[in-house]
Amino acid sequence: MKAKELREMTEVELNQKLKELKSELFNLRFQHAINQLDNPMRMKDVKRDIARIKTILHASERKDSAQA
């Protein structure tokens, strides 16, 4: 996912997407452990997407606290 797409999402949608990505990462790690992972680069992509979402959520929290 691109950061621009993520910024257009609401906080609830971002939290839901974060939950889905964490679940996917868990499954990918499990597949990697038993040597059944088809695309090891997918783990890297999922980790980056998680980081992007966390960054956007943190930025919005800081923006909200600065306005208050």
PyMOL Python script that loads the backbone (N, CA, C, O; Angstrom):
from pymol import cmd

cmd.read_pdbstr("""\
ATOM      1  N   MET A   1       0.829  -1.180   0.000  1.00  0.00           N
ATOM      2  CA  MET A   1       0.000   0.000   0.000  1.00  0.00           C
ATOM      3  C   MET A   1       0.880   1.252   0.000  1.00  0.00           C
ATOM      4  O   MET A   1       1.999   1.253   0.515  1.00  0.00           O
ATOM      5  N   LYS A   2       0.356   2.277  -0.573  1.00  0.00           N
ATOM      6  CA  LYS A   2       1.056   3.549  -0.611  1.00  0.00           C
ATOM      7  C   LYS A   2       0.617   4.412   0.568  1.00  0.00           C
ATOM      8  O   LYS A   2      -0.504   4.281   1.061  1.00  0.00           O
ATOM      9  N   ALA A   3       1.493   5.281   1.007  1.00  0.00           N
ATOM     10  CA  ALA A   3       1.183   6.152   2.135  1.00  0.00           C
ATOM     11  C   ALA A   3       0.012   7.074   1.798  1.00  0.00           C
ATOM     12  O   ALA A   3      -0.803   7.388   2.666  1.00  0.00           O
ATOM     13  N   LYS A   4      -0.071   7.500   0.559  1.00  0.00           N
ATOM     14  CA  LYS A   4      -1.165   8.385   0.154  1.00  0.00           C
ATOM     15  C   LYS A   4      -2.516   7.688   0.341  1.00  0.00           C
ATOM     16  O   LYS A   4      -3.470   8.300   0.820  1.00  0.00           O
ATOM     17  N   GLU A   5      -2.595   6.418  -0.036  1.00  0.00           N
ATOM     18  CA  GLU A   5      -3.830   5.646   0.137  1.00  0.00           C
ATOM     19  C   GLU A   5      -4.176   5.518   1.619  1.00  0.00           C
ATOM     20  O   GLU A   5      -5.343   5.605   2.001  1.00  0.00           O
ATOM     21  N   LEU A   6      -3.158   5.311   2.445  1.00  0.00           N
ATOM     22  CA  LEU A   6      -3.385   5.121   3.878  1.00  0.00           C
ATOM     23  C   LEU A   6      -3.851   6.406   4.541  1.00  0.00           C
ATOM     24  O   LEU A   6      -4.683   6.367   5.447  1.00  0.00           O
ATOM     25  N   ARG A   7      -3.331   7.541   4.103  1.00  0.00           N
ATOM     26  CA  ARG A   7      -3.727   8.822   4.703  1.00  0.00           C
ATOM     27  C   ARG A   7      -5.187   9.152   4.431  1.00  0.00           C
ATOM     28  O   ARG A   7      -5.801   9.913   5.178  1.00  0.00           O
ATOM     29  N   GLU A   8      -5.744   8.588   3.374  1.00  0.00           N
ATOM     30  CA  GLU A   8      -7.140   8.822   3.027  1.00  0.00           C
ATOM     31  C   GLU A   8      -8.096   7.982   3.871  1.00  0.00           C
ATOM     32  O   GLU A   8      -9.300   8.240   3.881  1.00  0.00           O
ATOM     33  N   MET A   9      -7.578   6.992   4.572  1.00  0.00           N
ATOM     34  CA  MET A   9      -8.399   6.112   5.382  1.00  0.00           C
ATOM     35  C   MET A   9      -8.657   6.743   6.749  1.00  0.00           C
ATOM     36  O   MET A   9      -7.886   7.578   7.221  1.00  0.00           O
ATOM     37  N   THR A  10      -9.766   6.322   7.376  1.00  0.00           N
ATOM     38  CA  THR A  10     -10.076   6.805   8.716  1.00  0.00           C
ATOM     39  C   THR A  10      -9.238   6.039   9.738  1.00  0.00           C
ATOM     40  O   THR A  10      -8.610   5.031   9.414  1.00  0.00           O
ATOM     41  N   GLU A  11      -9.239   6.528  10.968  1.00  0.00           N
ATOM     42  CA  GLU A  11      -8.465   5.889  12.025  1.00  0.00           C
ATOM     43  C   GLU A  11      -8.970   4.466  12.302  1.00  0.00           C
ATOM     44  O   GLU A  11      -8.179   3.562  12.567  1.00  0.00           O
ATOM     45  N   VAL A  12     -10.277   4.281  12.238  1.00  0.00           N
ATOM     46  CA  VAL A  12     -10.865   2.953  12.456  1.00  0.00           C
ATOM     47  C   VAL A  12     -10.412   1.989  11.358  1.00  0.00           C
ATOM     48  O   VAL A  12     -10.046   0.847  11.637  1.00  0.00           O
ATOM     49  N   GLU A  13     -10.438   2.453  10.120  1.00  0.00           N
ATOM     50  CA  GLU A  13     -10.000   1.621   8.996  1.00  0.00           C
ATOM     51  C   GLU A  13      -8.517   1.283   9.112  1.00  0.00           C
ATOM     52  O   GLU A  13      -8.104   0.163   8.811  1.00  0.00           O
ATOM     53  N   LEU A  14      -7.719   2.256   9.551  1.00  0.00           N
ATOM     54  CA  LEU A  14      -6.283   2.010   9.719  1.00  0.00           C
ATOM     55  C   LEU A  14      -6.028   0.966  10.798  1.00  0.00           C
ATOM     56  O   LEU A  14      -5.183   0.086  10.635  1.00  0.00           O
ATOM     57  N   ASN A  15      -6.762   1.068  11.898  1.00  0.00           N
ATOM     58  CA  ASN A  15      -6.591   0.083  12.973  1.00  0.00           C
ATOM     59  C   ASN A  15      -7.007  -1.312  12.514  1.00  0.00           C
ATOM     60  O   ASN A  15      -6.367  -2.299  12.877  1.00  0.00           O
ATOM     61  N   GLN A  16      -8.063  -1.399  11.725  1.00  0.00           N
ATOM     62  CA  GLN A  16      -8.506  -2.684  11.194  1.00  0.00           C
ATOM     63  C   GLN A  16      -7.453  -3.261  10.239  1.00  0.00           C
ATOM     64  O   GLN A  16      -7.140  -4.450  10.295  1.00  0.00           O
ATOM     65  N   LYS A  17      -6.920  -2.417   9.378  1.00  0.00           N
ATOM     66  CA  LYS A  17      -5.893  -2.854   8.431  1.00  0.00           C
ATOM     67  C   LYS A  17      -4.642  -3.294   9.175  1.00  0.00           C
ATOM     68  O   LYS A  17      -4.005  -4.275   8.791  1.00  0.00           O
ATOM     69  N   LEU A  18      -4.285  -2.577  10.235  1.00  0.00           N
ATOM     70  CA  LEU A  18      -3.129  -2.945  11.049  1.00  0.00           C
ATOM     71  C   LEU A  18      -3.313  -4.324  11.664  1.00  0.00           C
ATOM     72  O   LEU A  18      -2.386  -5.135  11.688  1.00  0.00           O
ATOM     73  N   LYS A  19      -4.508  -4.579  12.156  1.00  0.00           N
ATOM     74  CA  LYS A  19      -4.816  -5.886  12.751  1.00  0.00           C
ATOM     75  C   LYS A  19      -4.689  -6.997  11.706  1.00  0.00           C
ATOM     76  O   LYS A  19      -4.137  -8.061  11.987  1.00  0.00           O
ATOM     77  N   GLU A  20      -5.200  -6.743  10.506  1.00  0.00           N
ATOM     78  CA  GLU A  20      -5.116  -7.732   9.424  1.00  0.00           C
ATOM     79  C   GLU A  20      -3.667  -8.005   9.038  1.00  0.00           C
ATOM     80  O   GLU A  20      -3.280  -9.156   8.834  1.00  0.00           O
ATOM     81  N   LEU A  21      -2.868  -6.946   8.939  1.00  0.00           N
ATOM     82  CA  LEU A  21      -1.471  -7.113   8.543  1.00  0.00           C
ATOM     83  C   LEU A  21      -0.671  -7.859   9.603  1.00  0.00           C
ATOM     84  O   LEU A  21       0.197  -8.667   9.274  1.00  0.00           O
ATOM     85  N   LYS A  22      -0.959  -7.592  10.869  1.00  0.00           N
ATOM     86  CA  LYS A  22      -0.263  -8.317  11.931  1.00  0.00           C
ATOM     87  C   LYS A  22      -0.601  -9.800  11.889  1.00  0.00           C
ATOM     88  O   LYS A  22       0.259 -10.650  12.115  1.00  0.00           O
ATOM     89  N   SER A  23      -1.854 -10.100  11.599  1.00  0.00           N
ATOM     90  CA  SER A  23      -2.266 -11.492  11.476  1.00  0.00           C
ATOM     91  C   SER A  23      -1.570 -12.151  10.282  1.00  0.00           C
ATOM     92  O   SER A  23      -1.100 -13.286  10.372  1.00  0.00           O
ATOM     93  N   GLU A  24      -1.512 -11.431   9.176  1.00  0.00           N
ATOM     94  CA  GLU A  24      -0.835 -11.959   7.986  1.00  0.00           C
ATOM     95  C   GLU A  24       0.649 -12.189   8.259  1.00  0.00           C
ATOM     96  O   GLU A  24       1.211 -13.194   7.826  1.00  0.00           O
ATOM     97  N   LEU A  25       1.282 -11.264   8.973  1.00  0.00           N
ATOM     98  CA  LEU A  25       2.697 -11.422   9.299  1.00  0.00           C
ATOM     99  C   LEU A  25       2.919 -12.644  10.176  1.00  0.00           C
ATOM    100  O   LEU A  25       3.895 -13.372   9.994  1.00  0.00           O
ATOM    101  N   PHE A  26       2.026 -12.872  11.119  1.00  0.00           N
ATOM    102  CA  PHE A  26       2.129 -14.057  11.965  1.00  0.00           C
ATOM    103  C   PHE A  26       2.077 -15.322  11.111  1.00  0.00           C
ATOM    104  O   PHE A  26       2.881 -16.237  11.289  1.00  0.00           O
ATOM    105  N   ASN A  27       1.122 -15.363  10.181  1.00  0.00           N
ATOM    106  CA  ASN A  27       0.995 -16.538   9.309  1.00  0.00           C
ATOM    107  C   ASN A  27       2.222 -16.706   8.419  1.00  0.00           C
ATOM    108  O   ASN A  27       2.668 -17.829   8.185  1.00  0.00           O
ATOM    109  N   LEU A  28       2.769 -15.602   7.922  1.00  0.00           N
ATOM    110  CA  LEU A  28       3.966 -15.679   7.088  1.00  0.00           C
ATOM    111  C   LEU A  28       5.158 -16.189   7.882  1.00  0.00           C
ATOM    112  O   LEU A  28       5.957 -16.974   7.371  1.00  0.00           O
ATOM    113  N   ARG A  29       5.283 -15.749   9.125  1.00  0.00           N
ATOM    114  CA  ARG A  29       6.380 -16.230   9.975  1.00  0.00           C
ATOM    115  C   ARG A  29       6.239 -17.720  10.244  1.00  0.00           C
ATOM    116  O   ARG A  29       7.225 -18.456  10.255  1.00  0.00           O
ATOM    117  N   PHE A  30       5.018 -18.151  10.457  1.00  0.00           N
ATOM    118  CA  PHE A  30       4.768 -19.577  10.689  1.00  0.00           C
ATOM    119  C   PHE A  30       5.149 -20.387   9.445  1.00  0.00           C
ATOM    120  O   PHE A  30       5.813 -21.418   9.553  1.00  0.00           O
ATOM    121  N   GLN A  31       4.728 -19.917   8.264  1.00  0.00           N
ATOM    122  CA  GLN A  31       5.078 -20.603   7.017  1.00  0.00           C
ATOM    123  C   GLN A  31       6.590 -20.625   6.813  1.00  0.00           C
ATOM    124  O   GLN A  31       7.144 -21.617   6.339  1.00  0.00           O
ATOM    125  N   HIS A  32       7.245 -19.539   7.170  1.00  0.00           N
ATOM    126  CA  HIS A  32       8.701 -19.464   7.024  1.00  0.00           C
ATOM    127  C   HIS A  32       9.386 -20.487   7.932  1.00  0.00           C
ATOM    128  O   HIS A  32      10.381 -21.101   7.548  1.00  0.00           O
ATOM    129  N   ALA A  33       8.848 -20.660   9.126  1.00  0.00           N
ATOM    130  CA  ALA A  33       9.441 -21.578  10.092  1.00  0.00           C
ATOM    131  C   ALA A  33       9.360 -23.030   9.622  1.00  0.00           C
ATOM    132  O   ALA A  33      10.242 -23.832   9.927  1.00  0.00           O
ATOM    133  N   ILE A  34       8.314 -23.367   8.887  1.00  0.00           N
ATOM    134  CA  ILE A  34       8.172 -24.752   8.426  1.00  0.00           C
ATOM    135  C   ILE A  34       8.534 -24.892   6.951  1.00  0.00           C
ATOM    136  O   ILE A  34       8.187 -25.879   6.301  1.00  0.00           O
ATOM    137  N   ASN A  35       9.236 -23.888   6.439  1.00  0.00           N
ATOM    138  CA  ASN A  35       9.772 -23.906   5.066  1.00  0.00           C
ATOM    139  C   ASN A  35       8.697 -24.069   3.997  1.00  0.00           C
ATOM    140  O   ASN A  35       8.901 -24.802   3.028  1.00  0.00           O
ATOM    141  N   GLN A  36       7.578 -23.412   4.152  1.00  0.00           N
ATOM    142  CA  GLN A  36       6.528 -23.457   3.140  1.00  0.00           C
ATOM    143  C   GLN A  36       6.203 -22.069   2.604  1.00  0.00           C
ATOM    144  O   GLN A  36       5.158 -21.868   1.986  1.00  0.00           O
ATOM    145  N   LEU A  37       7.091 -21.118   2.840  1.00  0.00           N
ATOM    146  CA  LEU A  37       6.847 -19.746   2.399  1.00  0.00           C
ATOM    147  C   LEU A  37       7.192 -19.620   0.923  1.00  0.00           C
ATOM    148  O   LEU A  37       8.324 -19.887   0.517  1.00  0.00           O
ATOM    149  N   ASP A  38       6.204 -19.210   0.113  1.00  0.00           N
ATOM    150  CA  ASP A  38       6.405 -19.098  -1.325  1.00  0.00           C
ATOM    151  C   ASP A  38       7.207 -17.849  -1.687  1.00  0.00           C
ATOM    152  O   ASP A  38       8.136 -17.914  -2.492  1.00  0.00           O
ATOM    153  N   ASN A  39       6.846 -16.719  -1.092  1.00  0.00           N
ATOM    154  CA  ASN A  39       7.477 -15.454  -1.443  1.00  0.00           C
ATOM    155  C   ASN A  39       8.016 -14.785  -0.173  1.00  0.00           C
ATOM    156  O   ASN A  39       7.264 -14.117   0.535  1.00  0.00           O
ATOM    157  N   PRO A  40       9.306 -14.957   0.120  1.00  0.00           N
ATOM    158  CA  PRO A  40       9.860 -14.375   1.340  1.00  0.00           C
ATOM    159  C   PRO A  40       9.855 -12.847   1.345  1.00  0.00           C
ATOM    160  O   PRO A  40       9.909 -12.237   2.414  1.00  0.00           O
ATOM    161  N   MET A  41       9.793 -12.226   0.183  1.00  0.00           N
ATOM    162  CA  MET A  41       9.747 -10.764   0.121  1.00  0.00           C
ATOM    163  C   MET A  41       8.414 -10.219   0.640  1.00  0.00           C
ATOM    164  O   MET A  41       8.319  -9.041   0.983  1.00  0.00           O
ATOM    165  N   ARG A  42       7.403 -11.057   0.699  1.00  0.00           N
ATOM    166  CA  ARG A  42       6.096 -10.615   1.206  1.00  0.00           C
ATOM    167  C   ARG A  42       6.199 -10.207   2.667  1.00  0.00           C
ATOM    168  O   ARG A  42       5.512  -9.283   3.103  1.00  0.00           O
ATOM    169  N   MET A  43       7.060 -10.892   3.434  1.00  0.00           N
ATOM    170  CA  MET A  43       7.251 -10.546   4.837  1.00  0.00           C
ATOM    171  C   MET A  43       7.770  -9.115   4.952  1.00  0.00           C
ATOM    172  O   MET A  43       7.307  -8.346   5.794  1.00  0.00           O
ATOM    173  N   LYS A  44       8.713  -8.771   4.118  1.00  0.00           N
ATOM    174  CA  LYS A  44       9.284  -7.427   4.123  1.00  0.00           C
ATOM    175  C   LYS A  44       8.223  -6.387   3.778  1.00  0.00           C
ATOM    176  O   LYS A  44       8.153  -5.333   4.410  1.00  0.00           O
ATOM    177  N   ASP A  45       7.406  -6.682   2.783  1.00  0.00           N
ATOM    178  CA  ASP A  45       6.347  -5.762   2.375  1.00  0.00           C
ATOM    179  C   ASP A  45       5.330  -5.549   3.492  1.00  0.00           C
ATOM    180  O   ASP A  45       4.897  -4.423   3.738  1.00  0.00           O
ATOM    181  N   VAL A  46       4.953  -6.625   4.163  1.00  0.00           N
ATOM    182  CA  VAL A  46       3.972  -6.529   5.244  1.00  0.00           C
ATOM    183  C   VAL A  46       4.539  -5.715   6.407  1.00  0.00           C
ATOM    184  O   VAL A  46       3.834  -4.892   6.991  1.00  0.00           O
ATOM    185  N   LYS A  47       5.801  -5.939   6.741  1.00  0.00           N
ATOM    186  CA  LYS A  47       6.424  -5.181   7.820  1.00  0.00           C
ATOM    187  C   LYS A  47       6.447  -3.691   7.487  1.00  0.00           C
ATOM    188  O   LYS A  47       6.195  -2.858   8.357  1.00  0.00           O
ATOM    189  N   ARG A  48       6.743  -3.357   6.252  1.00  0.00           N
ATOM    190  CA  ARG A  48       6.775  -1.951   5.844  1.00  0.00           C
ATOM    191  C   ARG A  48       5.382  -1.334   5.884  1.00  0.00           C
ATOM    192  O   ARG A  48       5.226  -0.179   6.282  1.00  0.00           O
ATOM    193  N   ASP A  49       4.371  -2.095   5.475  1.00  0.00           N
ATOM    194  CA  ASP A  49       3.003  -1.584   5.535  1.00  0.00           C
ATOM    195  C   ASP A  49       2.581  -1.331   6.981  1.00  0.00           C
ATOM    196  O   ASP A  49       1.916  -0.338   7.274  1.00  0.00           O
ATOM    197  N   ILE A  50       2.967  -2.228   7.878  1.00  0.00           N
ATOM    198  CA  ILE A  50       2.674  -2.045   9.297  1.00  0.00           C
ATOM    199  C   ILE A  50       3.341  -0.769   9.804  1.00  0.00           C
ATOM    200  O   ILE A  50       2.724   0.013  10.527  1.00  0.00           O
ATOM    201  N   ALA A  51       4.587  -0.563   9.429  1.00  0.00           N
ATOM    202  CA  ALA A  51       5.309   0.639   9.860  1.00  0.00           C
ATOM    203  C   ALA A  51       4.658   1.900   9.303  1.00  0.00           C
ATOM    204  O   ALA A  51       4.560   2.908  10.003  1.00  0.00           O
ATOM    205  N   ARG A  52       4.215   1.852   8.055  1.00  0.00           N
ATOM    206  CA  ARG A  52       3.548   3.007   7.462  1.00  0.00           C
ATOM    207  C   ARG A  52       2.276   3.365   8.233  1.00  0.00           C
ATOM    208  O   ARG A  52       2.027   4.532   8.536  1.00  0.00           O
ATOM    209  N   ILE A  53       1.484   2.352   8.542  1.00  0.00           N
ATOM    210  CA  ILE A  53       0.231   2.592   9.261  1.00  0.00           C
ATOM    211  C   ILE A  53       0.508   3.159  10.651  1.00  0.00           C
ATOM    212  O   ILE A  53      -0.150   4.106  11.081  1.00  0.00           O
ATOM    213  N   LYS A  54       1.479   2.582  11.350  1.00  0.00           N
ATOM    214  CA  LYS A  54       1.810   3.073  12.684  1.00  0.00           C
ATOM    215  C   LYS A  54       2.306   4.515  12.623  1.00  0.00           C
ATOM    216  O   LYS A  54       1.984   5.317  13.500  1.00  0.00           O
ATOM    217  N   THR A  55       3.075   4.848  11.611  1.00  0.00           N
ATOM    218  CA  THR A  55       3.577   6.210  11.456  1.00  0.00           C
ATOM    219  C   THR A  55       2.433   7.193  11.236  1.00  0.00           C
ATOM    220  O   THR A  55       2.405   8.265  11.840  1.00  0.00           O
ATOM    221  N   ILE A  56       1.502   6.830  10.383  1.00  0.00           N
ATOM    222  CA  ILE A  56       0.367   7.707  10.092  1.00  0.00           C
ATOM    223  C   ILE A  56      -0.516   7.865  11.330  1.00  0.00           C
ATOM    224  O   ILE A  56      -0.972   8.970  11.624  1.00  0.00           O
ATOM    225  N   LEU A  57      -0.762   6.773  12.059  1.00  0.00           N
ATOM    226  CA  LEU A  57      -1.560   6.855  13.287  1.00  0.00           C
ATOM    227  C   LEU A  57      -0.872   7.740  14.330  1.00  0.00           C
ATOM    228  O   LEU A  57      -1.524   8.546  14.993  1.00  0.00           O
ATOM    229  N   HIS A  58       0.430   7.587  14.468  1.00  0.00           N
ATOM    230  CA  HIS A  58       1.179   8.387  15.441  1.00  0.00           C
ATOM    231  C   HIS A  58       1.159   9.863  15.053  1.00  0.00           C
ATOM    232  O   HIS A  58       1.012  10.730  15.914  1.00  0.00           O
ATOM    233  N   ALA A  59       1.306  10.150  13.767  1.00  0.00           N
ATOM    234  CA  ALA A  59       1.286  11.537  13.304  1.00  0.00           C
ATOM    235  C   ALA A  59      -0.076  12.177  13.567  1.00  0.00           C
ATOM    236  O   ALA A  59      -0.156  13.341  13.958  1.00  0.00           O
ATOM    237  N   SER A  60      -1.138  11.415  13.351  1.00  0.00           N
ATOM    238  CA  SER A  60      -2.474  11.972  13.599  1.00  0.00           C
ATOM    239  C   SER A  60      -2.704  12.200  15.090  1.00  0.00           C
ATOM    240  O   SER A  60      -3.375  13.160  15.468  1.00  0.00           O
ATOM    241  N   GLU A  61      -2.160  11.333  15.939  1.00  0.00           N
ATOM    242  CA  GLU A  61      -2.270  11.526  17.385  1.00  0.00           C
ATOM    243  C   GLU A  61      -1.538  12.790  17.818  1.00  0.00           C
ATOM    244  O   GLU A  61      -2.050  13.563  18.628  1.00  0.00           O
ATOM    245  N   ARG A  62      -0.353  12.997  17.282  1.00  0.00           N
ATOM    246  CA  ARG A  62       0.425  14.192  17.630  1.00  0.00           C
ATOM    247  C   ARG A  62      -0.272  15.457  17.126  1.00  0.00           C
ATOM    248  O   ARG A  62      -0.255  16.495  17.787  1.00  0.00           O
ATOM    249  N   LYS A  63      -0.884  15.352  15.949  1.00  0.00           N
ATOM    250  CA  LYS A  63      -1.592  16.495  15.389  1.00  0.00           C
ATOM    251  C   LYS A  63      -2.793  16.848  16.271  1.00  0.00           C
ATOM    252  O   LYS A  63      -3.054  18.021  16.535  1.00  0.00           O
ATOM    253  N   ASP A  64      -3.516  15.825  16.720  1.00  0.00           N
ATOM    254  CA  ASP A  64      -4.677  16.048  17.586  1.00  0.00           C
ATOM    255  C   ASP A  64      -4.273  16.644  18.928  1.00  0.00           C
ATOM    256  O   ASP A  64      -4.947  17.540  19.436  1.00  0.00           O
ATOM    257  N   SER A  65      -3.181  16.156  19.506  1.00  0.00           N
ATOM    258  CA  SER A  65      -2.755  16.663  20.804  1.00  0.00           C
ATOM    259  C   SER A  65      -2.203  18.095  20.694  1.00  0.00           C
ATOM    260  O   SER A  65      -2.302  18.873  21.642  1.00  0.00           O
ATOM    261  N   ALA A  66      -1.631  18.432  19.551  1.00  0.00           N
ATOM    262  CA  ALA A  66      -1.119  19.791  19.361  1.00  0.00           C
ATOM    263  C   ALA A  66      -2.251  20.792  19.212  1.00  0.00           C
ATOM    264  O   ALA A  66      -2.109  21.950  19.606  1.00  0.00           O
ATOM    265  N   GLN A  67      -3.367  20.365  18.651  1.00  0.00           N
ATOM    266  CA  GLN A  67      -4.510  21.238  18.464  1.00  0.00           C
ATOM    267  C   GLN A  67      -5.263  21.477  19.765  1.00  0.00           C
ATOM    268  O   GLN A  67      -5.921  22.507  19.918  1.00  0.00           O
ATOM    269  N   ALA A  68      -5.175  20.548  20.692  1.00  0.00           N
ATOM    270  CA  ALA A  68      -5.925  20.665  21.957  1.00  0.00           C
ATOM    271  C   ALA A  68      -5.276  21.599  22.929  1.00  0.00           C
ATOM    272  O   ALA A  68      -5.788  21.797  24.031  1.00  0.00           O
TER     273      ALA A  68
END
""", "prot")
cmd.dss("prot")
cmd.show_as("cartoon", "prot")
cmd.util.cbc("prot")
cmd.orient("prot")
